[in-house]
Amino acid sequence: MIENRRSGLLLIDLQRAFCDSDGSMAAQGRPIDAMSEAARQCQALAQIAHRHGTPVIWTRMMFAPDYSDGGMLTRLRPGLPKIGALRRGEPDVELSAHVCAQTDDMIVDKPRYSALIGTNLTAILQEKRVGRVVIGGVTTSMCVESTARDLAQRDFEVAVIEEACGDFDAERHRASLTALAFGFARVLPLRCAPDLFGDFEFEAIA
C-alpha cells in the first residue's frame, strides 16, 4: 500500500439493528445509547470527509433470509436467527436514522464481522488509491476491531476515531481500543480527523 497515499473513511455497521430504538438489539434489551452516539459522531466525521473530497464507505452487516450464509458466526450467535436480526431485505439492516449517506458514497454489505471477508472492499480501496483508512462504527470490540486488524495486516495505515465508535459494554470498548492502539492502529480523538484526510505520508505507530 506504500504507493497509495490517499485517505478513505470507513464507517462500520451504523444500522438500525444496532443504533436505533426500533432495531433488533434494542428489542433484545441491549443498551444502544453508545451506538446511537457513535452514529451521530460518524455522521459528523462523514461531513468532514466530504469537505475534503475523501471517499466515504459505509458497511452493513446482513445475512440471507434463511441465514444459509451465516456459517460459524450464526452458530456462535444463535440469538441472531432466533429473533430474525440482520436479515437481508428487512428494515433492520438499513442505515440508522442518525446517519445519511450521500449519493456518491459507497455501501458494502458484509456477512462477517470483518468488512474484508466476503466483500470487494480491498479492491475498492485499491481502486481509490486509499492507503490510510480512517474508521468509525459499531461495535468496537467486534466489527470495528476485526476490520481494523485485517486492514493493518494488509499493510493499510489505520486510524480509529475514539468518539466515533461504540459498544454495548464500556469495558469491552476500552479494552478493544487499547488492543488496537498497541499494534494495529492509531486511536485518535475526533478533533484530529481533519488532519487525517487528503494525501499523506505514512507515520509509524508509537
Z-matrix of the N, CA and C atoms (Angstrom, degrees):
N
C 1 1.450
C 2 1.518 1 112.65
N 3 1.332 2 117.93 1 -1.18
C 4 1.456 3 120.41 2 -171.58
C 5 1.526 4 111.87 3 -61.23
N 6 1.339 5 118.23 4 -27.14
C 7 1.458 6 120.33 5 -179.37
C 8 1.522 7 112.30 6 -81.32
N 9 1.304 8 117.41 7 -12.53
C 10 1.462 9 121.50 8 -178.78
C 11 1.524 10 109.32 9 -97.40
N 12 1.311 11 116.36 10 109.38
C 13 1.459 12 120.59 11 -172.77
C 14 1.528 13 111.76 12 -116.73
N 15 1.304 14 116.66 13 31.70
C 16 1.448 15 121.46 14 177.23
C 17 1.522 16 108.93 15 -110.02
N 18 1.325 17 116.84 16 144.94
C 19 1.460 18 120.90 17 177.48
C 20 1.522 19 110.78 18 -90.68
N 21 1.316 20 115.38 19 154.63
C 22 1.453 21 122.76 20 173.33
C 23 1.515 22 109.26 21 -138.70
N 24 1.324 23 116.37 22 151.52
C 25 1.467 24 121.36 23 178.57
C 26 1.521 25 109.78 24 -108.23
N 27 1.322 26 116.03 25 126.11
C 28 1.456 27 122.44 26 179.80
C 29 1.524 28 108.79 27 -116.88
N 30 1.328 29 116.53 28 117.32
C 31 1.465 30 122.96 29 -177.20
C 32 1.526 31 108.50 30 -112.81
N 33 1.320 32 115.64 31 117.96
C 34 1.458 33 121.63 32 -163.41
C 35 1.530 34 112.59 33 -103.20
N 36 1.323 35 115.39 34 118.29
C 37 1.469 36 124.72 35 164.83
C 38 1.529 37 114.61 36 56.88
N 39 1.324 38 116.50 37 40.51
C 40 1.468 39 120.76 38 177.15
C 41 1.520 40 107.93 39 -83.99
N 42 1.312 41 114.31 40 71.69
C 43 1.456 42 122.62 41 -170.96
C 44 1.523 43 111.53 42 -112.25
N 45 1.330 44 114.83 43 161.96
C 46 1.460 45 119.93 44 176.74
C 47 1.523 46 110.63 45 -55.57
N 48 1.322 47 117.42 46 -36.68
C 49 1.464 48 121.46 47 -178.94
C 50 1.514 49 112.10 48 -52.59
N 51 1.323 50 117.06 49 -41.24
C 52 1.456 51 121.89 50 -172.78
C 53 1.527 52 113.73 51 -100.75
N 54 1.328 53 117.14 52 -31.69
C 55 1.463 54 120.78 53 -165.22
C 56 1.524 55 115.11 54 -109.33
N 57 1.329 56 118.06 55 -13.86
C 58 1.456 57 120.17 56 -171.43
C 59 1.526 58 111.52 57 -115.33
N 60 1.322 59 115.05 58 153.63
C 61 1.467 60 120.17 59 -176.29
C 62 1.521 61 112.88 60 -67.73
N 63 1.343 62 118.14 61 -19.06
C 64 1.464 63 120.51 62 178.35
C 65 1.526 64 112.43 63 -98.89
N 66 1.327 65 116.80 64 12.83
C 67 1.459 66 121.23 65 -179.83
C 68 1.518 67 113.40 66 -88.31
N 69 1.319 68 115.99 67 170.54
C 70 1.463 69 121.39 68 -174.45
C 71 1.529 70 113.30 69 -68.11
N 72 1.340 71 118.44 70 -30.20
C 73 1.458 72 119.03 71 -179.70
C 74 1.525 73 110.82 72 -70.95
N 75 1.334 74 116.39 73 -42.24
C 76 1.466 75 119.45 74 176.15
C 77 1.526 76 110.76 75 -62.96
N 78 1.344 77 116.24 76 -36.44
C 79 1.460 78 120.03 77 179.39
C 80 1.526 79 111.84 78 -64.10
N 81 1.337 80 116.20 79 -26.61
C 82 1.464 81 121.17 80 176.38
C 83 1.522 82 112.01 81 -80.18
N 84 1.305 83 117.22 82 -7.24
C 85 1.452 84 120.83 83 -177.23
C 86 1.505 85 114.03 84 89.98
N 87 1.333 86 117.45 85 11.28
C 88 1.461 87 120.25 86 179.02
C 89 1.534 88 109.70 87 -77.11
N 90 1.329 89 117.49 88 143.18
C 91 1.468 90 119.63 89 177.79
C 92 1.523 91 110.29 90 -73.84
N 93 1.314 92 117.21 91 127.75
C 94 1.465 93 119.98 92 -175.88
C 95 1.527 94 112.78 93 -115.57
N 96 1.322 95 118.49 94 6.69
C 97 1.465 96 119.75 95 -177.29
C 98 1.525 97 112.04 96 -57.71
N 99 1.333 98 116.86 97 -42.51
C 100 1.464 99 119.82 98 -179.08
C 101 1.525 100 111.01 99 -66.25
N 102 1.338 101 117.05 100 -35.27
C 103 1.452 102 119.85 101 177.96
C 104 1.524 103 111.84 102 -69.98
N 105 1.326 104 116.55 103 -40.71
C 106 1.462 105 120.02 104 177.71
C 107 1.522 106 110.75 105 -62.01
N 108 1.331 107 117.01 106 -42.19
C 109 1.461 108 120.21 107 178.55
C 110 1.531 109 111.02 108 -66.38
N 111 1.327 110 116.88 109 -40.17
C 112 1.469 111 119.88 110 176.98
C 113 1.523 112 110.33 111 -60.31
N 114 1.330 113 117.28 112 -39.75
C 115 1.458 114 120.61 113 178.44
C 116 1.521 115 111.02 114 -61.59
N 117 1.320 116 116.68 115 -43.14
C 118 1.465 117 119.85 116 178.76
C 119 1.527 118 111.32 117 -63.96
N 120 1.314 119 116.69 118 -40.03
C 121 1.467 120 120.35 119 178.22
C 122 1.533 121 111.04 120 -68.39
N 123 1.313 122 116.05 121 -35.38
C 124 1.463 123 119.34 122 177.42
C 125 1.529 124 111.26 123 -67.02
N 126 1.319 125 116.38 124 -35.74
C 127 1.457 126 118.95 125 175.79
C 128 1.529 127 110.52 126 -62.04
N 129 1.334 128 116.59 127 -42.14
C 130 1.464 129 120.36 128 175.86
C 131 1.519 130 110.90 129 -62.60
N 132 1.321 131 116.53 130 -39.79
C 133 1.461 132 121.51 131 178.31
C 134 1.527 133 111.03 132 -63.80
N 135 1.322 134 116.61 133 -41.62
C 136 1.462 135 120.52 134 178.18
C 137 1.521 136 111.09 135 -62.40
N 138 1.315 137 117.36 136 -38.79
C 139 1.460 138 120.24 137 178.96
C 140 1.521 139 111.40 138 -64.24
N 141 1.334 140 116.59 139 -38.85
C 142 1.469 141 120.39 140 176.15
C 143 1.522 142 109.87 141 -63.62
N 144 1.324 143 116.29 142 -45.64
C 145 1.464 144 120.60 143 -179.51
C 146 1.521 145 111.40 144 -61.24
N 147 1.326 146 116.87 145 -43.18
C 148 1.460 147 120.10 146 179.74
C 149 1.523 148 111.33 147 -60.72
N 150 1.327 149 117.13 148 -39.11
C 151 1.468 150 120.13 149 179.57
C 152 1.517 151 111.70 150 -64.27
N 153 1.327 152 116.75 151 -26.91
C 154 1.458 153 121.27 152 -179.95
C 155 1.529 154 112.74 153 -93.87
N 156 1.321 155 117.16 154 2.96
C 157 1.457 156 119.65 155 -178.11
C 158 1.513 157 113.69 156 69.29
N 159 1.327 158 116.39 157 25.51
C 160 1.464 159 122.20 158 -177.93
C 161 1.525 160 110.27 159 -86.03
N 162 1.334 161 118.79 160 134.32
C 163 1.474 162 120.40 161 175.75
C 164 1.529 163 110.99 162 -59.73
N 165 1.329 164 115.89 163 135.97
C 166 1.460 165 121.63 164 179.81
C 167 1.527 166 108.45 165 -119.11
N 168 1.325 167 115.31 166 127.00
C 169 1.462 168 121.91 167 -179.04
C 170 1.526 169 108.41 168 -123.75
N 171 1.322 170 116.01 169 128.39
C 172 1.456 171 122.42 170 176.15
C 173 1.524 172 108.44 171 -107.45
N 174 1.327 173 118.10 172 140.32
C 175 1.455 174 120.08 173 173.60
C 176 1.529 175 110.01 174 -110.41
N 177 1.327 176 114.23 175 153.00
C 178 1.468 177 121.49 176 173.72
C 179 1.518 178 107.35 177 -132.96
N 180 1.323 179 116.37 178 130.14
C 181 1.462 180 121.21 179 176.35
C 182 1.517 181 108.42 180 -89.18
N 183 1.332 182 116.52 181 130.88
C 184 1.458 183 119.26 182 179.59
C 185 1.513 184 111.04 183 -160.41
N 186 1.329 185 114.23 184 159.90
C 187 1.464 186 122.11 185 -179.87
C 188 1.519 187 110.12 186 -128.83
N 189 1.330 188 115.33 187 162.42
C 190 1.462 189 120.78 188 173.29
C 191 1.534 190 109.06 189 -58.83
N 192 1.326 191 117.85 190 153.16
C 193 1.473 192 120.22 191 -178.50
C 194 1.524 193 113.79 192 -53.63
N 195 1.341 194 117.08 193 -30.88
C 196 1.471 195 119.66 194 179.41
C 197 1.531 196 112.49 195 -98.98
N 198 1.325 197 117.08 196 7.28
C 199 1.466 198 123.67 197 179.70
C 200 1.528 199 112.74 198 60.81
N 201 1.312 200 117.16 199 24.24
C 202 1.460 201 120.62 200 -179.23
C 203 1.529 202 112.56 201 -67.09
N 204 1.322 203 117.34 202 -17.94
C 205 1.459 204 120.89 203 178.27
C 206 1.528 205 111.98 204 -101.85
N 207 1.331 206 116.54 205 12.47
C 208 1.464 207 119.80 206 -175.20
C 209 1.509 208 114.48 207 -77.03
N 210 1.333 209 117.33 208 -26.29
C 211 1.460 210 120.83 209 177.76
C 212 1.515 211 113.29 210 53.82
N 213 1.334 212 115.07 211 -143.94
C 214 1.455 213 120.56 212 -177.69
C 215 1.519 214 112.08 213 -65.79
N 216 1.332 215 116.90 214 -27.20
C 217 1.462 216 119.11 215 -177.32
C 218 1.522 217 111.59 216 -59.54
N 219 1.324 218 116.54 217 -48.85
C 220 1.458 219 118.17 218 -178.67
C 221 1.525 220 111.99 219 -75.81
N 222 1.337 221 117.47 220 -16.91
C 223 1.465 222 118.66 221 172.08
C 224 1.527 223 109.67 222 -73.17
N 225 1.337 224 115.60 223 -38.86
C 226 1.454 225 119.57 224 178.29
C 227 1.520 226 112.04 225 -74.59
N 228 1.331 227 116.61 226 -27.92
C 229 1.458 228 121.91 227 -179.15
C 230 1.531 229 109.58 228 -120.51
N 231 1.346 230 117.72 229 65.57
C 232 1.467 231 121.15 230 -175.38
C 233 1.524 232 113.29 231 -63.77
N 234 1.327 233 117.08 232 -16.41
C 235 1.441 234 119.74 233 178.54
C 236 1.517 235 113.14 234 -66.03
N 237 1.351 236 117.06 235 -25.90
C 238 1.468 237 119.57 236 -179.30
C 239 1.530 238 111.39 237 -63.34
N 240 1.342 239 119.01 238 -56.16
C 241 1.464 240 117.83 239 177.67
C 242 1.523 241 113.11 240 -66.81
N 243 1.316 242 116.88 241 -28.29
C 244 1.459 243 119.60 242 -179.04
C 245 1.526 244 111.53 243 -61.42
N 246 1.342 245 116.30 244 -36.94
C 247 1.466 246 119.18 245 -179.38
C 248 1.531 247 112.30 246 -101.90
N 249 1.340 248 116.84 247 2.32
C 250 1.455 249 119.85 248 178.64
C 251 1.517 250 113.70 249 73.21
N 252 1.332 251 116.97 250 31.38
C 253 1.466 252 120.87 251 -177.51
C 254 1.524 253 111.83 252 -79.29
N 255 1.313 254 115.65 253 148.04
C 256 1.471 255 123.77 254 168.60
C 257 1.526 256 112.92 255 58.68
N 258 1.317 257 117.36 256 36.76
C 259 1.458 258 120.61 257 176.87
C 260 1.527 259 110.43 258 -88.27
N 261 1.320 260 114.73 259 132.08
C 262 1.463 261 120.22 260 178.93
C 263 1.528 262 110.86 261 -53.80
N 264 1.337 263 115.96 262 135.29
C 265 1.444 264 120.95 263 178.44
C 266 1.522 265 114.64 264 91.28
N 267 1.339 266 117.19 265 -8.35
C 268 1.461 267 121.08 266 -179.39
C 269 1.536 268 109.99 267 -97.48
N 270 1.323 269 117.82 268 154.50
C 271 1.466 270 120.45 269 179.08
C 272 1.526 271 113.39 270 -57.06
N 273 1.327 272 117.18 271 -27.48
C 274 1.457 273 122.54 272 -177.83
C 275 1.528 274 112.94 273 -54.53
N 276 1.331 275 117.55 274 -32.15
C 277 1.461 276 120.43 275 -174.19
C 278 1.523 277 113.10 276 -88.24
N 279 1.319 278 118.23 277 -10.29
C 280 1.461 279 120.34 278 -176.64
C 281 1.522 280 111.43 279 -71.81
N 282 1.326 281 116.55 280 159.71
C 283 1.454 282 120.68 281 179.36
C 284 1.523 283 110.39 282 -61.85
N 285 1.315 284 114.60 283 148.63
C 286 1.459 285 122.60 284 -177.80
C 287 1.531 286 111.29 285 -61.39
N 288 1.313 287 114.69 286 154.70
C 289 1.467 288 120.55 287 173.97
C 290 1.523 289 111.54 288 -66.68
N 291 1.331 290 117.96 289 -14.09
C 292 1.461 291 121.96 290 -179.65
C 293 1.525 292 112.62 291 -81.80
N 294 1.325 293 118.48 292 -9.24
C 295 1.457 294 121.17 293 -176.89
C 296 1.524 295 110.04 294 -128.85
N 297 1.318 296 114.91 295 163.98
C 298 1.460 297 120.00 296 178.94
C 299 1.520 298 108.96 297 -148.72
N 300 1.321 299 116.90 298 110.06
C 301 1.458 300 121.08 299 177.82
C 302 1.523 301 109.69 300 -76.23
N 303 1.324 302 116.83 301 140.12
C 304 1.453 303 120.65 302 174.89
C 305 1.522 304 110.35 303 -81.34
N 306 1.333 305 115.47 304 162.68
C 307 1.464 306 119.72 305 -173.83
C 308 1.525 307 112.42 306 -63.12
N 309 1.334 308 118.11 307 -28.41
C 310 1.461 309 119.47 308 -179.39
C 311 1.525 310 112.61 309 -93.73
N 312 1.331 311 117.81 310 1.87
C 313 1.464 312 120.33 311 171.85
C 314 1.530 313 109.23 312 -72.16
N 315 1.305 314 115.59 313 160.33
C 316 1.462 315 121.51 314 177.25
C 317 1.524 316 110.03 315 -108.00
N 318 1.321 317 116.30 316 146.20
C 319 1.461 318 122.14 317 176.93
C 320 1.531 319 108.34 318 -122.86
N 321 1.308 320 116.02 319 125.22
C 322 1.464 321 123.06 320 -179.15
C 323 1.517 322 108.49 321 -114.80
N 324 1.320 323 117.22 322 121.52
C 325 1.461 324 122.08 323 177.32
C 326 1.523 325 109.64 324 -93.76
N 327 1.325 326 115.84 325 136.84
C 328 1.461 327 119.73 326 -172.62
C 329 1.528 328 111.06 327 -135.00
N 330 1.349 329 117.05 328 147.57
C 331 1.457 330 120.57 329 -179.86
C 332 1.530 331 114.04 330 -103.01
N 333 1.345 332 117.57 331 5.93
C 334 1.455 333 121.01 332 -177.55
C 335 1.522 334 109.36 333 -137.82
N 336 1.324 335 116.64 334 171.51
C 337 1.456 336 119.91 335 179.51
C 338 1.528 337 111.16 336 -59.88
N 339 1.311 338 116.77 337 -48.29
C 340 1.463 339 120.28 338 179.59
C 341 1.522 340 110.53 339 -74.23
N 342 1.328 341 115.74 340 134.05
C 343 1.463 342 120.55 341 178.97
C 344 1.519 343 112.54 342 -75.53
N 345 1.323 344 117.58 343 -1.94
C 346 1.463 345 120.42 344 179.08
C 347 1.526 346 112.24 345 -98.37
N 348 1.322 347 117.63 346 -5.37
C 349 1.460 348 121.45 347 -177.72
C 350 1.531 349 109.20 348 -96.46
N 351 1.333 350 115.72 349 121.58
C 352 1.459 351 120.44 350 176.81
C 353 1.515 352 114.02 351 72.57
N 354 1.346 353 117.51 352 21.70
C 355 1.461 354 121.51 353 179.84
C 356 1.529 355 109.60 354 -134.30
N 357 1.332 356 115.06 355 174.60
C 358 1.463 357 120.87 356 175.71
C 359 1.521 358 111.53 357 -103.53
N 360 1.342 359 117.53 358 24.51
C 361 1.456 360 120.61 359 -175.69
C 362 1.525 361 112.20 360 -60.25
N 363 1.318 362 118.09 361 -43.99
C 364 1.465 363 119.78 362 -179.70
C 365 1.524 364 110.85 363 -58.27
N 366 1.315 365 117.24 364 -43.49
C 367 1.466 366 121.17 365 179.30
C 368 1.528 367 110.96 366 -64.15
N 369 1.333 368 117.27 367 -38.71
C 370 1.470 369 120.63 368 178.09
C 371 1.526 370 110.22 369 -62.36
N 372 1.321 371 117.06 370 -46.52
C 373 1.458 372 120.68 371 -179.39
C 374 1.520 373 111.31 372 -62.23
N 375 1.315 374 116.51 373 -41.28
C 376 1.459 375 120.04 374 179.16
C 377 1.525 376 111.07 375 -66.88
N 378 1.327 377 117.16 376 -41.57
C 379 1.464 378 120.84 377 179.10
C 380 1.530 379 111.09 378 -62.63
N 381 1.335 380 116.93 379 -36.00
C 382 1.458 381 122.02 380 -179.19
C 383 1.530 382 112.55 381 -85.46
N 384 1.337 383 116.87 382 3.02
C 385 1.470 384 122.44 383 -178.68
C 386 1.524 385 112.47 384 61.09
N 387 1.312 386 116.02 385 32.98
C 388 1.458 387 120.55 386 -179.35
C 389 1.522 388 109.74 387 -84.27
N 390 1.323 389 116.10 388 124.95
C 391 1.457 390 121.14 389 174.56
C 392 1.513 391 112.88 390 -114.78
N 393 1.338 392 115.34 391 -22.25
C 394 1.468 393 121.19 392 175.84
C 395 1.528 394 108.39 393 -114.33
N 396 1.327 395 116.88 394 128.38
C 397 1.460 396 121.97 395 178.96
C 398 1.522 397 108.84 396 -114.56
N 399 1.317 398 115.53 397 118.53
C 400 1.463 399 122.39 398 175.67
C 401 1.525 400 107.11 399 -94.40
N 402 1.331 401 116.70 400 130.27
C 403 1.467 402 120.93 401 -170.06
C 404 1.517 403 111.65 402 -122.84
N 405 1.333 404 114.93 403 138.93
C 406 1.452 405 124.02 404 164.77
C 407 1.517 406 107.51 405 -140.77
N 408 1.326 407 116.87 406 163.98
C 409 1.459 408 118.11 407 176.86
C 410 1.512 409 113.60 408 144.63
N 411 1.328 410 114.39 409 -165.96
C 412 1.458 411 122.05 410 -176.57
C 413 1.540 412 109.40 411 -138.77
N 414 1.330 413 118.35 412 156.21
C 415 1.444 414 123.01 413 -16.65
C 416 1.525 415 108.94 414 -87.55
N 417 1.330 416 115.60 415 153.12
C 418 1.460 417 120.17 416 -173.92
C 419 1.518 418 112.26 417 -55.90
N 420 1.323 419 116.67 418 -45.72
C 421 1.465 420 120.95 419 -170.42
C 422 1.526 421 113.57 420 -82.33
N 423 1.320 422 117.53 421 -8.32
C 424 1.462 423 119.06 422 -177.47
C 425 1.531 424 110.90 423 -119.61
N 426 1.318 425 118.16 424 -81.39
C 427 1.464 426 119.57 425 -173.29
C 428 1.520 427 112.85 426 -72.80
N 429 1.334 428 117.72 427 -37.26
C 430 1.465 429 119.45 428 177.49
C 431 1.519 430 110.63 429 -66.66
N 432 1.324 431 116.70 430 -51.24
C 433 1.462 432 119.12 431 -177.82
C 434 1.526 433 111.79 432 -64.82
N 435 1.336 434 117.95 433 -42.36
C 436 1.463 435 120.55 434 179.96
C 437 1.533 436 110.68 435 -59.70
N 438 1.331 437 116.22 436 -43.62
C 439 1.461 438 120.33 437 -178.92
C 440 1.517 439 111.28 438 -68.78
N 441 1.326 440 117.33 439 -44.48
C 442 1.462 441 120.59 440 -179.00
C 443 1.527 442 111.29 441 -61.71
N 444 1.327 443 117.11 442 -42.30
C 445 1.458 444 119.99 443 178.27
C 446 1.534 445 110.97 444 -62.70
N 447 1.337 446 116.25 445 -44.96
C 448 1.465 447 119.25 446 -178.37
C 449 1.523 448 111.75 447 -65.21
N 450 1.313 449 117.86 448 -37.41
C 451 1.463 450 120.81 449 177.32
C 452 1.528 451 110.48 450 -65.42
N 453 1.325 452 117.06 451 -44.85
C 454 1.462 453 120.21 452 179.63
C 455 1.523 454 111.27 453 -61.75
N 456 1.336 455 117.19 454 -38.16
C 457 1.464 456 120.74 455 179.52
C 458 1.523 457 112.14 456 -70.11
N 459 1.320 458 117.23 457 -15.06
C 460 1.467 459 122.06 458 174.80
C 461 1.514 460 111.61 459 -101.44
N 462 1.326 461 116.39 460 16.21
C 463 1.468 462 124.23 461 172.86
C 464 1.521 463 114.82 462 70.58
N 465 1.324 464 117.82 463 23.78
C 466 1.453 465 120.53 464 166.15
C 467 1.528 466 108.48 465 -82.59
N 468 1.318 467 116.88 466 145.33
C 469 1.456 468 120.18 467 169.03
C 470 1.527 469 107.05 468 -80.13
N 471 1.315 470 116.85 469 132.05
C 472 1.459 471 121.53 470 -174.62
C 473 1.524 472 110.07 471 -120.68
N 474 1.328 473 115.63 472 133.43
C 475 1.462 474 122.17 473 172.62
C 476 1.520 475 107.92 474 -125.98
N 477 1.317 476 116.85 475 125.87
C 478 1.460 477 122.56 476 179.79
C 479 1.524 478 108.19 477 -107.62
N 480 1.334 479 116.58 478 126.62
C 481 1.456 480 121.35 479 -179.43
C 482 1.523 481 109.40 480 -89.95
N 483 1.319 482 115.85 481 114.87
C 484 1.465 483 121.62 482 -169.04
C 485 1.526 484 113.09 483 -58.56
N 486 1.336 485 117.97 484 -49.60
C 487 1.459 486 120.38 485 -176.44
C 488 1.522 487 112.90 486 -69.93
N 489 1.336 488 115.98 487 -17.51
C 490 1.463 489 120.89 488 -177.50
C 491 1.520 490 112.32 489 -92.26
N 492 1.325 491 117.60 490 11.95
C 493 1.464 492 122.36 491 177.15
C 494 1.524 493 109.33 492 -120.66
N 495 1.321 494 116.06 493 150.52
C 496 1.453 495 120.11 494 179.44
C 497 1.511 496 111.95 495 -148.97
N 498 1.318 497 115.23 496 154.78
C 499 1.462 498 121.63 497 -179.28
C 500 1.526 499 108.80 498 -143.16
N 501 1.317 500 115.95 499 161.46
C 502 1.459 501 120.09 500 176.97
C 503 1.520 502 111.96 501 -68.76
N 504 1.319 503 116.27 502 -23.99
C 505 1.459 504 121.77 503 -175.42
C 506 1.528 505 108.66 504 -126.64
N 507 1.323 506 117.45 505 123.15
C 508 1.460 507 121.81 506 -176.04
C 509 1.521 508 111.91 507 -64.19
N 510 1.323 509 117.23 508 -36.12
C 511 1.466 510 120.11 509 -179.64
C 512 1.527 511 110.73 510 -66.97
N 513 1.329 512 117.38 511 -42.37
C 514 1.473 513 120.18 512 176.43
C 515 1.527 514 110.98 513 -63.10
N 516 1.322 515 116.43 514 -40.25
C 517 1.457 516 121.42 515 177.96
C 518 1.524 517 110.47 516 -56.72
N 519 1.330 518 116.67 517 -50.63
C 520 1.465 519 120.84 518 -178.67
C 521 1.520 520 111.65 519 -64.97
N 522 1.333 521 116.81 520 -42.19
C 523 1.468 522 120.36 521 -179.69
C 524 1.522 523 111.14 522 -63.47
N 525 1.315 524 116.49 523 -39.05
C 526 1.459 525 120.56 524 179.81
C 527 1.515 526 111.16 525 -65.76
N 528 1.320 527 117.91 526 -45.20
C 529 1.462 528 120.79 527 178.26
C 530 1.523 529 111.28 528 -62.64
N 531 1.331 530 116.37 529 -37.53
C 532 1.459 531 120.13 530 177.83
C 533 1.523 532 111.20 531 -63.44
N 534 1.331 533 116.22 532 -43.62
C 535 1.469 534 120.23 533 178.75
C 536 1.526 535 111.21 534 -64.06
N 537 1.323 536 116.96 535 -42.68
C 538 1.466 537 120.00 536 179.22
C 539 1.522 538 111.07 537 -63.35
N 540 1.322 539 116.91 538 -43.17
C 541 1.463 540 120.78 539 -178.27
C 542 1.518 541 111.97 540 -66.59
N 543 1.328 542 116.49 541 -25.60
C 544 1.467 543 119.73 542 -177.93
C 545 1.516 544 112.23 543 -66.83
N 546 1.348 545 118.13 544 -34.59
C 547 1.450 546 116.61 545 -175.12
C 548 1.505 547 117.26 546 -160.35
N 549 1.337 548 118.19 547 9.24
C 550 1.462 549 119.01 548 -175.70
C 551 1.524 550 114.37 549 -126.51
N 552 1.317 551 117.77 550 -26.20
C 553 1.463 552 119.56 551 -171.62
C 554 1.521 553 110.28 552 -157.14
N 555 1.311 554 114.82 553 161.89
C 556 1.458 555 120.15 554 165.07
C 557 1.528 556 107.57 555 -89.37
N 558 1.313 557 116.73 556 128.11
C 559 1.465 558 121.74 557 177.27
C 560 1.526 559 106.40 558 -102.25
N 561 1.335 560 115.74 559 117.03
C 562 1.460 561 121.05 560 -168.88
C 563 1.527 562 111.08 561 -130.38
N 564 1.337 563 116.99 562 155.41
C 565 1.458 564 120.36 563 175.06
C 566 1.523 565 111.41 564 -77.41
N 567 1.311 566 116.08 565 161.52
C 568 1.458 567 121.48 566 -177.56
C 569 1.522 568 112.04 567 -59.39
N 570 1.318 569 117.75 568 -31.31
C 571 1.461 570 119.66 569 -177.49
C 572 1.532 571 112.64 570 -63.15
N 573 1.331 572 117.02 571 -19.11
C 574 1.464 573 120.75 572 178.60
C 575 1.525 574 112.72 573 -83.86
N 576 1.327 575 117.21 574 -11.01
C 577 1.464 576 120.69 575 -171.81
C 578 1.528 577 114.04 576 -56.17
N 579 1.354 578 119.93 577 -44.14
C 580 1.467 579 117.66 578 -178.11
C 581 1.528 580 113.69 579 -57.75
N 582 1.338 581 117.27 580 -29.00
C 583 1.463 582 120.73 581 -179.40
C 584 1.522 583 112.64 582 -79.17
N 585 1.342 584 117.39 583 -8.75
C 586 1.469 585 120.96 584 -176.33
C 587 1.522 586 112.40 585 -91.41
N 588 1.316 587 117.99 586 -15.25
C 589 1.452 588 120.86 587 -173.42
C 590 1.526 589 111.39 588 -97.08
N 591 1.337 590 115.34 589 161.48
C 592 1.457 591 120.78 590 -174.59
C 593 1.517 592 110.33 591 90.29
N 594 1.354 593 116.55 592 -168.71
C 595 1.462 594 120.47 593 177.72
C 596 1.522 595 109.12 594 -74.68
N 597 1.337 596 117.28 595 157.86
C 598 1.460 597 119.90 596 -172.79
C 599 1.511 598 110.95 597 -156.38
N 600 1.307 599 114.98 598 166.60
C 601 1.455 600 122.65 599 168.88
C 602 1.529 601 107.63 600 -107.15
N 603 1.330 602 116.44 601 141.11
C 604 1.454 603 119.51 602 -178.34
C 605 1.525 604 111.05 603 -65.10
N 606 1.341 605 115.21 604 141.94
C 607 1.451 606 121.86 605 178.46
C 608 1.517 607 109.78 606 -121.35
N 609 1.324 608 115.62 607 139.92
C 610 1.457 609 119.69 608 178.02
C 611 1.527 610 110.04 609 -70.99
N 612 1.318 611 116.44 610 149.19
C 613 1.463 612 121.62 611 173.03
C 614 1.505 613 107.96 612 -83.23
N 615 1.339 614 116.89 613 122.46
C 616 1.478 615 120.69 614 -177.26
C 617 1.513 616 110.67 615 -66.99
